[in-house]
Amino acid sequence: MTIEDIPVMILDPPEGDHAYIKSLRARSPVARSLIGAYMSFRHADADRIFDDQASRQIELEIMALRGVADGPIFDLMKGAMLTSNGETHRRRRQPVARTFAFKLMDGMRGAIRDLATELVAAHRNKGPMDFMNDFAGQIPPRMIARILGVPESDLPRFMQWIGDTARAFQLFTLEERPRMEASLTAFNAYVGELLDARRADPRDDFLTEYARATAEDGLDENEVRTQVIGLILAGSETTRTSMCAILALLLQHPEQWRAFCADPDGLKKQVVNEGLRYEPVVGAIPRFLKQDFELGGHTIPQGSLVAISLLGALRDPEVYANPDAFDIARTDHTRWHLVFGAGAHRCLGEALARAELEESLAIIARDAPGATLITAPNIRGLGGIRRIDGMEVALA
C-alpha cells in the first residue's frame, strides 16, 4: 500500500469500538483518524512513538482548533504539564513528582477503603443506584480533596468545579465555555488560597511540600496553581469511568466475579490490570512527529500527528493471548501498563488511580457479593478520554 491507501477511521462505528479496531487491524497495522493522525494498533510501536527524540506532546494546537486564544481555559492549557515539552515540562513535572509519591498514595488506601465501605453501606439492599455518580464519581474527588486538605463543607462546590473544568480537556461546545470558565476562575482562586494558607502556616502534607518544591524550581504562580488543578482533573473522570467499566465486566462474567468475591485482596491488582487493558478509558494518545517516522511499513512525514491506539495496542495479539477475552487470571500483562502512557509524560497519578480502583472494587466484592448489574455502561470513543453514558447497579 502507499500512504494514501492507509484506511481512514470513522467516528462512532456502528459495530462498536473494539470490533471496528479489530477489523481495521486485519486490513492494516496503521489507520488515519479524521483529524489526520496516523494511528498504530501495535503495542510494540508505543515506546517508539513516545520517544522524545522522535515526537513531542501536543501543546496549544488544540486550543487554536477550538478558537480559544485567551481566557481561563487558555491559561490552564498554557500553564499545564500535559501540554508542555522539554525543559518547561521538566520544571512543571518535577515538583509534583517529588511530592505526589507512591508512598503517599499507598498511604491513602485505608481512607479509600473507609469511604468505599461507607458508600456500599448507604446503598446496599436499597435497589438500583446510579453507580457512576453516587459511587464511582465520589471516590476520586473526595480522595484528592483529602490530600489537599479541602474541608468537608467545601466538597459540593469543589466537585462541581471539577466536573465543569474537566470539560476543558475534551471536545467542548462554545455554549459550554462560559460555565466552564466561571468554574475554572473560582477553582483557580480556591487553589491559590489553599497554597497561600500552606505558605503562611506549613503542615506535614502534600500541598505544603509542593509549595516548597515549586518555590525552589522557579515556577510562576499560574504554573503552580495549574499543576494542582491538572492533578485534580487528571484522575477524576478517568478513574470514575474505569471503576464503572471494571465492575460491569466482572458482573457480566459471573465466574470471575465469584472468584474475586472469594479473594478480594488477593485478586484486586489482577482485576484492575485486566479491566484497564480490556476496556481502556483513553482511546488513543497523539503526538507530533519531530522527524520522519516509519510506521507499519510507511514513512510518515515530520510534522504529522501520530498516535498509539490503546484500544488496539491493549488487544494486540502479538502481546496478549486470546486478547478479546476478559480474564482476571491473565499472566501476560506487560510490566508497565500502557493505559497510563509512557515516556516523560507517563501519568503521575497512576499510584492513586490504582489504589482507588483496587480498594473500592475489593470492598464491593467483600461487602456486596450479591451485586447485580441493572444497566450496563456504554463506553465509546476511539481517541482521547472515552465517553460513558451511565450505569445502574443494585448492591446486595
PyMOL commands that set and color helices and strands:
alter all, ss='L'
color gray80, all
select helices_A, chain A and resi 3-5+17-27+43-49+61-66+72-78+86-99+102-106+109-123+131-136+139-148+152-169+177-200+206-217+221-251+254-262+264-278+310-313+338-340+343-345+350-367
alter helices_A, ss='H'
color red, helices_A
select strands_A, chain A and resi 30-32+38-40+55-57+128-130+284-289+293-295+298-300+305-309+372-375+379-380+387-388+392-394
alter strands_A, ss='S'
color yellow, strands_A
deselect
rebuild
show_as cartoon
